[in-house]
Amino acid sequence: MSKTRMKPSIPYKYFPLFAHATVQWARNIRGRSCYFRVWSDAEAALKKYLAERDWLQVGEGLPADITGTSLADLCNQFLTAKQSRVHSGELTLATFHDYKRCCDLLIKTLGRQRPVQVQVLSLALCFLNGLQWVATSLFSL
């Protein structure tokens, strides 16, 4: 006589994971099944999924430590530093708004919760410098 477990229903309507036969919450990403936690801990599975989602969707391996600074935190620190330069008169408000638009675009493109590693940070800085130049060129026309 075999014991079969009844799969739980999803906790709420738009829960992004499904109950897999391995007794774990799972999600198919890039044609692979990714497992996140056991059925009894749906909220922890959701947190793990949200932390790893960006890495899995682009097909990169997970970093050893993904609890570091997020891209949103980095952008907030950057904009806070630039805001203080606006208040001291070292930076114009127009330039600050260009930086803000660049940060918004970075977050939209790479993801708000994306952990910042050296590669992402260097890409972000190159991206910001390039966008700053493009924004300045376009808005000065």
Phi and psi in radians as a Rosetta constraint file:
Dihedral C 1 N 2 CA 2 C 2 CIRCULARHARMONIC -1.655 0.35
Dihedral N 2 CA 2 C 2 N 3 CIRCULARHARMONIC 2.547 0.35
Dihedral C 2 N 3 CA 3 C 3 CIRCULARHARMONIC -1.706 0.35
Dihedral N 3 CA 3 C 3 N 4 CIRCULARHARMONIC 2.120 0.35
Dihedral C 3 N 4 CA 4 C 4 CIRCULARHARMONIC -1.935 0.35
Dihedral N 4 CA 4 C 4 N 5 CIRCULARHARMONIC 2.399 0.35
Dihedral C 4 N 5 CA 5 C 5 CIRCULARHARMONIC -1.574 0.35
Dihedral N 5 CA 5 C 5 N 6 CIRCULARHARMONIC 2.475 0.35
Dihedral C 5 N 6 CA 6 C 6 CIRCULARHARMONIC -1.457 0.35
Dihedral N 6 CA 6 C 6 N 7 CIRCULARHARMONIC 2.205 0.35
Dihedral C 6 N 7 CA 7 C 7 CIRCULARHARMONIC -1.191 0.35
Dihedral N 7 CA 7 C 7 N 8 CIRCULARHARMONIC 2.405 0.35
Dihedral C 7 N 8 CA 8 C 8 CIRCULARHARMONIC -1.305 0.35
Dihedral N 8 CA 8 C 8 N 9 CIRCULARHARMONIC 2.700 0.35
Dihedral C 8 N 9 CA 9 C 9 CIRCULARHARMONIC -1.378 0.35
Dihedral N 9 CA 9 C 9 N 10 CIRCULARHARMONIC 2.806 0.35
Dihedral C 9 N 10 CA 10 C 10 CIRCULARHARMONIC -1.180 0.35
Dihedral N 10 CA 10 C 10 N 11 CIRCULARHARMONIC 2.563 0.35
Dihedral C 10 N 11 CA 11 C 11 CIRCULARHARMONIC -1.088 0.35
Dihedral N 11 CA 11 C 11 N 12 CIRCULARHARMONIC -0.576 0.35
Dihedral C 11 N 12 CA 12 C 12 CIRCULARHARMONIC -2.660 0.35
Dihedral N 12 CA 12 C 12 N 13 CIRCULARHARMONIC 2.955 0.35
Dihedral C 12 N 13 CA 13 C 13 CIRCULARHARMONIC -0.954 0.35
Dihedral N 13 CA 13 C 13 N 14 CIRCULARHARMONIC -0.817 0.35
Dihedral C 13 N 14 CA 14 C 14 CIRCULARHARMONIC -1.813 0.35
Dihedral N 14 CA 14 C 14 N 15 CIRCULARHARMONIC 0.502 0.35
Dihedral C 14 N 15 CA 15 C 15 CIRCULARHARMONIC -1.089 0.35
Dihedral N 15 CA 15 C 15 N 16 CIRCULARHARMONIC 2.196 0.35
Dihedral C 15 N 16 CA 16 C 16 CIRCULARHARMONIC -1.369 0.35
Dihedral N 16 CA 16 C 16 N 17 CIRCULARHARMONIC -0.110 0.35
Dihedral C 16 N 17 CA 17 C 17 CIRCULARHARMONIC -1.910 0.35
Dihedral N 17 CA 17 C 17 N 18 CIRCULARHARMONIC 2.804 0.35
Dihedral C 17 N 18 CA 18 C 18 CIRCULARHARMONIC -2.156 0.35
Dihedral N 18 CA 18 C 18 N 19 CIRCULARHARMONIC 2.754 0.35
Dihedral C 18 N 19 CA 19 C 19 CIRCULARHARMONIC -1.415 0.35
Dihedral N 19 CA 19 C 19 N 20 CIRCULARHARMONIC 1.995 0.35
Dihedral C 19 N 20 CA 20 C 20 CIRCULARHARMONIC -1.583 0.35
Dihedral N 20 CA 20 C 20 N 21 CIRCULARHARMONIC 2.746 0.35
Dihedral C 20 N 21 CA 21 C 21 CIRCULARHARMONIC -1.123 0.35
Dihedral N 21 CA 21 C 21 N 22 CIRCULARHARMONIC -0.251 0.35
Dihedral C 21 N 22 CA 22 C 22 CIRCULARHARMONIC -1.422 0.35
Dihedral N 22 CA 22 C 22 N 23 CIRCULARHARMONIC 0.178 0.35
Dihedral C 22 N 23 CA 23 C 23 CIRCULARHARMONIC 1.167 0.35
Dihedral N 23 CA 23 C 23 N 24 CIRCULARHARMONIC 0.586 0.35
Dihedral C 23 N 24 CA 24 C 24 CIRCULARHARMONIC -2.328 0.35
Dihedral N 24 CA 24 C 24 N 25 CIRCULARHARMONIC 2.718 0.35
Dihedral C 24 N 25 CA 25 C 25 CIRCULARHARMONIC -1.376 0.35
Dihedral N 25 CA 25 C 25 N 26 CIRCULARHARMONIC 2.403 0.35
Dihedral C 25 N 26 CA 26 C 26 CIRCULARHARMONIC -2.439 0.35
Dihedral N 26 CA 26 C 26 N 27 CIRCULARHARMONIC 2.937 0.35
Dihedral C 26 N 27 CA 27 C 27 CIRCULARHARMONIC -2.657 0.35
Dihedral N 27 CA 27 C 27 N 28 CIRCULARHARMONIC 2.391 0.35
Dihedral C 27 N 28 CA 28 C 28 CIRCULARHARMONIC -1.484 0.35
Dihedral N 28 CA 28 C 28 N 29 CIRCULARHARMONIC 2.095 0.35
Dihedral C 28 N 29 CA 29 C 29 CIRCULARHARMONIC -2.270 0.35
Dihedral N 29 CA 29 C 29 N 30 CIRCULARHARMONIC 2.165 0.35
Dihedral C 29 N 30 CA 30 C 30 CIRCULARHARMONIC 0.948 0.35
Dihedral N 30 CA 30 C 30 N 31 CIRCULARHARMONIC 0.685 0.35
Dihedral C 30 N 31 CA 31 C 31 CIRCULARHARMONIC 1.381 0.35
Dihedral N 31 CA 31 C 31 N 32 CIRCULARHARMONIC 0.117 0.35
Dihedral C 31 N 32 CA 32 C 32 CIRCULARHARMONIC -2.100 0.35
Dihedral N 32 CA 32 C 32 N 33 CIRCULARHARMONIC 2.569 0.35
Dihedral C 32 N 33 CA 33 C 33 CIRCULARHARMONIC -1.464 0.35
Dihedral N 33 CA 33 C 33 N 34 CIRCULARHARMONIC 2.236 0.35
Dihedral C 33 N 34 CA 34 C 34 CIRCULARHARMONIC -2.028 0.35
Dihedral N 34 CA 34 C 34 N 35 CIRCULARHARMONIC 2.319 0.35
Dihedral C 34 N 35 CA 35 C 35 CIRCULARHARMONIC -1.895 0.35
Dihedral N 35 CA 35 C 35 N 36 CIRCULARHARMONIC 2.485 0.35
Dihedral C 35 N 36 CA 36 C 36 CIRCULARHARMONIC -2.134 0.35
Dihedral N 36 CA 36 C 36 N 37 CIRCULARHARMONIC -0.669 0.35
Dihedral C 36 N 37 CA 37 C 37 CIRCULARHARMONIC -2.994 0.35
Dihedral N 37 CA 37 C 37 N 38 CIRCULARHARMONIC 2.991 0.35
Dihedral C 37 N 38 CA 38 C 38 CIRCULARHARMONIC -1.254 0.35
Dihedral N 38 CA 38 C 38 N 39 CIRCULARHARMONIC 2.780 0.35
Dihedral C 38 N 39 CA 39 C 39 CIRCULARHARMONIC -0.973 0.35
Dihedral N 39 CA 39 C 39 N 40 CIRCULARHARMONIC -0.599 0.35
Dihedral C 39 N 40 CA 40 C 40 CIRCULARHARMONIC -1.238 0.35
Dihedral N 40 CA 40 C 40 N 41 CIRCULARHARMONIC -0.197 0.35
Dihedral C 40 N 41 CA 41 C 41 CIRCULARHARMONIC -2.209 0.35
Dihedral N 41 CA 41 C 41 N 42 CIRCULARHARMONIC 1.186 0.35
Dihedral C 41 N 42 CA 42 C 42 CIRCULARHARMONIC -1.133 0.35
Dihedral N 42 CA 42 C 42 N 43 CIRCULARHARMONIC -0.653 0.35
Dihedral C 42 N 43 CA 43 C 43 CIRCULARHARMONIC -1.189 0.35
Dihedral N 43 CA 43 C 43 N 44 CIRCULARHARMONIC -0.680 0.35
Dihedral C 43 N 44 CA 44 C 44 CIRCULARHARMONIC -1.173 0.35
Dihedral N 44 CA 44 C 44 N 45 CIRCULARHARMONIC -0.626 0.35
Dihedral C 44 N 45 CA 45 C 45 CIRCULARHARMONIC -1.116 0.35
Dihedral N 45 CA 45 C 45 N 46 CIRCULARHARMONIC -0.733 0.35
Dihedral C 45 N 46 CA 46 C 46 CIRCULARHARMONIC -1.121 0.35
Dihedral N 46 CA 46 C 46 N 47 CIRCULARHARMONIC -0.750 0.35
Dihedral C 46 N 47 CA 47 C 47 CIRCULARHARMONIC -1.079 0.35
Dihedral N 47 CA 47 C 47 N 48 CIRCULARHARMONIC -0.747 0.35
Dihedral C 47 N 48 CA 48 C 48 CIRCULARHARMONIC -1.138 0.35
Dihedral N 48 CA 48 C 48 N 49 CIRCULARHARMONIC -0.736 0.35
Dihedral C 48 N 49 CA 49 C 49 CIRCULARHARMONIC -1.042 0.35
Dihedral N 49 CA 49 C 49 N 50 CIRCULARHARMONIC -0.819 0.35
Dihedral C 49 N 50 CA 50 C 50 CIRCULARHARMONIC -1.126 0.35
Dihedral N 50 CA 50 C 50 N 51 CIRCULARHARMONIC -0.587 0.35
Dihedral C 50 N 51 CA 51 C 51 CIRCULARHARMONIC -1.253 0.35
Dihedral N 51 CA 51 C 51 N 52 CIRCULARHARMONIC -0.582 0.35
Dihedral C 51 N 52 CA 52 C 52 CIRCULARHARMONIC -1.760 0.35
Dihedral N 52 CA 52 C 52 N 53 CIRCULARHARMONIC -0.208 0.35
Dihedral C 52 N 53 CA 53 C 53 CIRCULARHARMONIC -0.934 0.35
Dihedral N 53 CA 53 C 53 N 54 CIRCULARHARMONIC -0.864 0.35
Dihedral C 53 N 54 CA 54 C 54 CIRCULARHARMONIC -1.060 0.35
Dihedral N 54 CA 54 C 54 N 55 CIRCULARHARMONIC -0.710 0.35
Dihedral C 54 N 55 CA 55 C 55 CIRCULARHARMONIC -1.172 0.35
Dihedral N 55 CA 55 C 55 N 56 CIRCULARHARMONIC -0.743 0.35
Dihedral C 55 N 56 CA 56 C 56 CIRCULARHARMONIC -1.207 0.35
Dihedral N 56 CA 56 C 56 N 57 CIRCULARHARMONIC -0.640 0.35
Dihedral C 56 N 57 CA 57 C 57 CIRCULARHARMONIC -1.204 0.35
Dihedral N 57 CA 57 C 57 N 58 CIRCULARHARMONIC -0.521 0.35
Dihedral C 57 N 58 CA 58 C 58 CIRCULARHARMONIC -1.585 0.35
Dihedral N 58 CA 58 C 58 N 59 CIRCULARHARMONIC -0.064 0.35
Dihedral C 58 N 59 CA 59 C 59 CIRCULARHARMONIC 1.425 0.35
Dihedral N 59 CA 59 C 59 N 60 CIRCULARHARMONIC 0.287 0.35
Dihedral C 59 N 60 CA 60 C 60 CIRCULARHARMONIC -1.571 0.35
Dihedral N 60 CA 60 C 60 N 61 CIRCULARHARMONIC 2.695 0.35
Dihedral C 60 N 61 CA 61 C 61 CIRCULARHARMONIC -1.226 0.35
Dihedral N 61 CA 61 C 61 N 62 CIRCULARHARMONIC 2.670 0.35
Dihedral C 61 N 62 CA 62 C 62 CIRCULARHARMONIC -1.267 0.35
Dihedral N 62 CA 62 C 62 N 63 CIRCULARHARMONIC 2.421 0.35
Dihedral C 62 N 63 CA 63 C 63 CIRCULARHARMONIC -1.209 0.35
Dihedral N 63 CA 63 C 63 N 64 CIRCULARHARMONIC 2.791 0.35
Dihedral C 63 N 64 CA 64 C 64 CIRCULARHARMONIC -1.079 0.35
Dihedral N 64 CA 64 C 64 N 65 CIRCULARHARMONIC -0.656 0.35
Dihedral C 64 N 65 CA 65 C 65 CIRCULARHARMONIC -2.289 0.35
Dihedral N 65 CA 65 C 65 N 66 CIRCULARHARMONIC 1.937 0.35
Dihedral C 65 N 66 CA 66 C 66 CIRCULARHARMONIC -1.858 0.35
Dihedral N 66 CA 66 C 66 N 67 CIRCULARHARMONIC 0.384 0.35
Dihedral C 66 N 67 CA 67 C 67 CIRCULARHARMONIC -1.734 0.35
Dihedral N 67 CA 67 C 67 N 68 CIRCULARHARMONIC 0.200 0.35
Dihedral C 67 N 68 CA 68 C 68 CIRCULARHARMONIC -1.332 0.35
Dihedral N 68 CA 68 C 68 N 69 CIRCULARHARMONIC -2.748 0.35
Dihedral C 68 N 69 CA 69 C 69 CIRCULARHARMONIC -1.261 0.35
Dihedral N 69 CA 69 C 69 N 70 CIRCULARHARMONIC 2.377 0.35
Dihedral C 69 N 70 CA 70 C 70 CIRCULARHARMONIC -1.527 0.35
Dihedral N 70 CA 70 C 70 N 71 CIRCULARHARMONIC 2.870 0.35
Dihedral C 70 N 71 CA 71 C 71 CIRCULARHARMONIC -1.081 0.35
Dihedral N 71 CA 71 C 71 N 72 CIRCULARHARMONIC -0.663 0.35
Dihedral C 71 N 72 CA 72 C 72 CIRCULARHARMONIC -1.093 0.35
Dihedral N 72 CA 72 C 72 N 73 CIRCULARHARMONIC -0.721 0.35
Dihedral C 72 N 73 CA 73 C 73 CIRCULARHARMONIC -1.092 0.35
Dihedral N 73 CA 73 C 73 N 74 CIRCULARHARMONIC -0.759 0.35
Dihedral C 73 N 74 CA 74 C 74 CIRCULARHARMONIC -1.084 0.35
Dihedral N 74 CA 74 C 74 N 75 CIRCULARHARMONIC -0.780 0.35
Dihedral C 74 N 75 CA 75 C 75 CIRCULARHARMONIC -1.110 0.35
Dihedral N 75 CA 75 C 75 N 76 CIRCULARHARMONIC -0.691 0.35
Dihedral C 75 N 76 CA 76 C 76 CIRCULARHARMONIC -1.106 0.35
Dihedral N 76 CA 76 C 76 N 77 CIRCULARHARMONIC -0.726 0.35
Dihedral C 76 N 77 CA 77 C 77 CIRCULARHARMONIC -1.124 0.35
Dihedral N 77 CA 77 C 77 N 78 CIRCULARHARMONIC -0.745 0.35
Dihedral C 77 N 78 CA 78 C 78 CIRCULARHARMONIC -1.063 0.35
Dihedral N 78 CA 78 C 78 N 79 CIRCULARHARMONIC -0.840 0.35
Dihedral C 78 N 79 CA 79 C 79 CIRCULARHARMONIC -1.191 0.35
Dihedral N 79 CA 79 C 79 N 80 CIRCULARHARMONIC -0.590 0.35
Dihedral C 79 N 80 CA 80 C 80 CIRCULARHARMONIC -1.111 0.35
Dihedral N 80 CA 80 C 80 N 81 CIRCULARHARMONIC -0.743 0.35
Dihedral C 80 N 81 CA 81 C 81 CIRCULARHARMONIC -1.118 0.35
Dihedral N 81 CA 81 C 81 N 82 CIRCULARHARMONIC -0.718 0.35
Dihedral C 81 N 82 CA 82 C 82 CIRCULARHARMONIC -1.216 0.35
Dihedral N 82 CA 82 C 82 N 83 CIRCULARHARMONIC -0.596 0.35
Dihedral C 82 N 83 CA 83 C 83 CIRCULARHARMONIC -1.101 0.35
Dihedral N 83 CA 83 C 83 N 84 CIRCULARHARMONIC -0.680 0.35
Dihedral C 83 N 84 CA 84 C 84 CIRCULARHARMONIC -1.167 0.35
Dihedral N 84 CA 84 C 84 N 85 CIRCULARHARMONIC -0.543 0.35
Dihedral C 84 N 85 CA 85 C 85 CIRCULARHARMONIC -1.246 0.35
Dihedral N 85 CA 85 C 85 N 86 CIRCULARHARMONIC -0.545 0.35
Dihedral C 85 N 86 CA 86 C 86 CIRCULARHARMONIC -1.148 0.35
Dihedral N 86 CA 86 C 86 N 87 CIRCULARHARMONIC -0.786 0.35
Dihedral C 86 N 87 CA 87 C 87 CIRCULARHARMONIC -1.108 0.35
Dihedral N 87 CA 87 C 87 N 88 CIRCULARHARMONIC -0.561 0.35
Dihedral C 87 N 88 CA 88 C 88 CIRCULARHARMONIC -1.490 0.35
Dihedral N 88 CA 88 C 88 N 89 CIRCULARHARMONIC -0.097 0.35
Dihedral C 88 N 89 CA 89 C 89 CIRCULARHARMONIC 1.534 0.35
Dihedral N 89 CA 89 C 89 N 90 CIRCULARHARMONIC 0.078 0.35
Dihedral C 89 N 90 CA 90 C 90 CIRCULARHARMONIC -1.389 0.35
Dihedral N 90 CA 90 C 90 N 91 CIRCULARHARMONIC -0.307 0.35
Dihedral C 90 N 91 CA 91 C 91 CIRCULARHARMONIC -2.390 0.35
Dihedral N 91 CA 91 C 91 N 92 CIRCULARHARMONIC 2.461 0.35
Dihedral C 91 N 92 CA 92 C 92 CIRCULARHARMONIC -1.422 0.35
Dihedral N 92 CA 92 C 92 N 93 CIRCULARHARMONIC 2.747 0.35
Dihedral C 92 N 93 CA 93 C 93 CIRCULARHARMONIC -1.136 0.35
Dihedral N 93 CA 93 C 93 N 94 CIRCULARHARMONIC -0.597 0.35
Dihedral C 93 N 94 CA 94 C 94 CIRCULARHARMONIC -1.093 0.35
Dihedral N 94 CA 94 C 94 N 95 CIRCULARHARMONIC -0.727 0.35
Dihedral C 94 N 95 CA 95 C 95 CIRCULARHARMONIC -1.153 0.35
Dihedral N 95 CA 95 C 95 N 96 CIRCULARHARMONIC -0.700 0.35
Dihedral C 95 N 96 CA 96 C 96 CIRCULARHARMONIC -1.038 0.35
Dihedral N 96 CA 96 C 96 N 97 CIRCULARHARMONIC -0.740 0.35
Dihedral C 96 N 97 CA 97 C 97 CIRCULARHARMONIC -1.143 0.35
Dihedral N 97 CA 97 C 97 N 98 CIRCULARHARMONIC -0.590 0.35
Dihedral C 97 N 98 CA 98 C 98 CIRCULARHARMONIC -1.101 0.35
Dihedral N 98 CA 98 C 98 N 99 CIRCULARHARMONIC -0.782 0.35
Dihedral C 98 N 99 CA 99 C 99 CIRCULARHARMONIC -1.058 0.35
Dihedral N 99 CA 99 C 99 N 100 CIRCULARHARMONIC -0.723 0.35
Dihedral C 99 N 100 CA 100 C 100 CIRCULARHARMONIC -1.095 0.35
Dihedral N 100 CA 100 C 100 N 101 CIRCULARHARMONIC -0.771 0.35
Dihedral C 100 N 101 CA 101 C 101 CIRCULARHARMONIC -1.095 0.35
Dihedral N 101 CA 101 C 101 N 102 CIRCULARHARMONIC -0.687 0.35
Dihedral C 101 N 102 CA 102 C 102 CIRCULARHARMONIC -1.119 0.35
Dihedral N 102 CA 102 C 102 N 103 CIRCULARHARMONIC -0.764 0.35
Dihedral C 102 N 103 CA 103 C 103 CIRCULARHARMONIC -1.122 0.35
Dihedral N 103 CA 103 C 103 N 104 CIRCULARHARMONIC -0.724 0.35
Dihedral C 103 N 104 CA 104 C 104 CIRCULARHARMONIC -1.058 0.35
Dihedral N 104 CA 104 C 104 N 105 CIRCULARHARMONIC -0.723 0.35
Dihedral C 104 N 105 CA 105 C 105 CIRCULARHARMONIC -1.176 0.35
Dihedral N 105 CA 105 C 105 N 106 CIRCULARHARMONIC -0.698 0.35
Dihedral C 105 N 106 CA 106 C 106 CIRCULARHARMONIC -1.045 0.35
Dihedral N 106 CA 106 C 106 N 107 CIRCULARHARMONIC -0.815 0.35
Dihedral C 106 N 107 CA 107 C 107 CIRCULARHARMONIC -1.135 0.35
Dihedral N 107 CA 107 C 107 N 108 CIRCULARHARMONIC -0.714 0.35
Dihedral C 107 N 108 CA 108 C 108 CIRCULARHARMONIC -1.122 0.35
Dihedral N 108 CA 108 C 108 N 109 CIRCULARHARMONIC -0.663 0.35
Dihedral C 108 N 109 CA 109 C 109 CIRCULARHARMONIC -1.375 0.35
Dihedral N 109 CA 109 C 109 N 110 CIRCULARHARMONIC -0.813 0.35
Dihedral C 109 N 110 CA 110 C 110 CIRCULARHARMONIC -1.692 0.35
Dihedral N 110 CA 110 C 110 N 111 CIRCULARHARMONIC -0.333 0.35
Dihedral C 110 N 111 CA 111 C 111 CIRCULARHARMONIC 1.836 0.35
Dihedral N 111 CA 111 C 111 N 112 CIRCULARHARMONIC 2.330 0.35
Dihedral C 111 N 112 CA 112 C 112 CIRCULARHARMONIC -1.062 0.35
Dihedral N 112 CA 112 C 112 N 113 CIRCULARHARMONIC -0.757 0.35
Dihedral C 112 N 113 CA 113 C 113 CIRCULARHARMONIC -1.625 0.35
Dihedral N 113 CA 113 C 113 N 114 CIRCULARHARMONIC 0.139 0.35
Dihedral C 113 N 114 CA 114 C 114 CIRCULARHARMONIC -1.065 0.35
Dihedral N 114 CA 114 C 114 N 115 CIRCULARHARMONIC 2.164 0.35
Dihedral C 114 N 115 CA 115 C 115 CIRCULARHARMONIC -1.116 0.35
Dihedral N 115 CA 115 C 115 N 116 CIRCULARHARMONIC 2.450 0.35
Dihedral C 115 N 116 CA 116 C 116 CIRCULARHARMONIC -1.611 0.35
Dihedral N 116 CA 116 C 116 N 117 CIRCULARHARMONIC 2.088 0.35
Dihedral C 116 N 117 CA 117 C 117 CIRCULARHARMONIC -2.011 0.35
Dihedral N 117 CA 117 C 117 N 118 CIRCULARHARMONIC 3.070 0.35
Dihedral C 117 N 118 CA 118 C 118 CIRCULARHARMONIC -1.021 0.35
Dihedral N 118 CA 118 C 118 N 119 CIRCULARHARMONIC -0.727 0.35
Dihedral C 118 N 119 CA 119 C 119 CIRCULARHARMONIC -1.123 0.35
Dihedral N 119 CA 119 C 119 N 120 CIRCULARHARMONIC -0.762 0.35
Dihedral C 119 N 120 CA 120 C 120 CIRCULARHARMONIC -1.181 0.35
Dihedral N 120 CA 120 C 120 N 121 CIRCULARHARMONIC -0.703 0.35
Dihedral C 120 N 121 CA 121 C 121 CIRCULARHARMONIC -1.096 0.35
Dihedral N 121 CA 121 C 121 N 122 CIRCULARHARMONIC -0.786 0.35
Dihedral C 121 N 122 CA 122 C 122 CIRCULARHARMONIC -1.161 0.35
Dihedral N 122 CA 122 C 122 N 123 CIRCULARHARMONIC -0.683 0.35
Dihedral C 122 N 123 CA 123 C 123 CIRCULARHARMONIC -1.091 0.35
Dihedral N 123 CA 123 C 123 N 124 CIRCULARHARMONIC -0.754 0.35
Dihedral C 123 N 124 CA 124 C 124 CIRCULARHARMONIC -1.095 0.35
Dihedral N 124 CA 124 C 124 N 125 CIRCULARHARMONIC -0.749 0.35
Dihedral C 124 N 125 CA 125 C 125 CIRCULARHARMONIC -1.168 0.35
Dihedral N 125 CA 125 C 125 N 126 CIRCULARHARMONIC -0.725 0.35
Dihedral C 125 N 126 CA 126 C 126 CIRCULARHARMONIC -1.090 0.35
Dihedral N 126 CA 126 C 126 N 127 CIRCULARHARMONIC -0.729 0.35
Dihedral C 126 N 127 CA 127 C 127 CIRCULARHARMONIC -1.098 0.35
Dihedral N 127 CA 127 C 127 N 128 CIRCULARHARMONIC -0.790 0.35
Dihedral C 127 N 128 CA 128 C 128 CIRCULARHARMONIC -1.093 0.35
Dihedral N 128 CA 128 C 128 N 129 CIRCULARHARMONIC -0.772 0.35
Dihedral C 128 N 129 CA 129 C 129 CIRCULARHARMONIC -1.104 0.35
Dihedral N 129 CA 129 C 129 N 130 CIRCULARHARMONIC -0.749 0.35
Dihedral C 129 N 130 CA 130 C 130 CIRCULARHARMONIC -1.137 0.35
Dihedral N 130 CA 130 C 130 N 131 CIRCULARHARMONIC -0.771 0.35
Dihedral C 130 N 131 CA 131 C 131 CIRCULARHARMONIC -1.179 0.35
Dihedral N 131 CA 131 C 131 N 132 CIRCULARHARMONIC -0.605 0.35
Dihedral C 131 N 132 CA 132 C 132 CIRCULARHARMONIC -1.050 0.35
Dihedral N 132 CA 132 C 132 N 133 CIRCULARHARMONIC -0.785 0.35
Dihedral C 132 N 133 CA 133 C 133 CIRCULARHARMONIC -1.140 0.35
Dihedral N 133 CA 133 C 133 N 134 CIRCULARHARMONIC -0.782 0.35
Dihedral C 133 N 134 CA 134 C 134 CIRCULARHARMONIC -1.116 0.35
Dihedral N 134 CA 134 C 134 N 135 CIRCULARHARMONIC -0.792 0.35
Dihedral C 134 N 135 CA 135 C 135 CIRCULARHARMONIC -1.084 0.35
Dihedral N 135 CA 135 C 135 N 136 CIRCULARHARMONIC -0.757 0.35
Dihedral C 135 N 136 CA 136 C 136 CIRCULARHARMONIC -1.122 0.35
Dihedral N 136 CA 136 C 136 N 137 CIRCULARHARMONIC -0.703 0.35
Dihedral C 136 N 137 CA 137 C 137 CIRCULARHARMONIC -1.176 0.35
Dihedral N 137 CA 137 C 137 N 138 CIRCULARHARMONIC -0.759 0.35
Dihedral C 137 N 138 CA 138 C 138 CIRCULARHARMONIC -1.206 0.35
Dihedral N 138 CA 138 C 138 N 139 CIRCULARHARMONIC -0.761 0.35
Dihedral C 138 N 139 CA 139 C 139 CIRCULARHARMONIC -1.350 0.35
Dihedral N 139 CA 139 C 139 N 140 CIRCULARHARMONIC -0.209 0.35
Dihedral C 139 N 140 CA 140 C 140 CIRCULARHARMONIC -1.568 0.35
Dihedral N 140 CA 140 C 140 N 141 CIRCULARHARMONIC -0.119 0.35
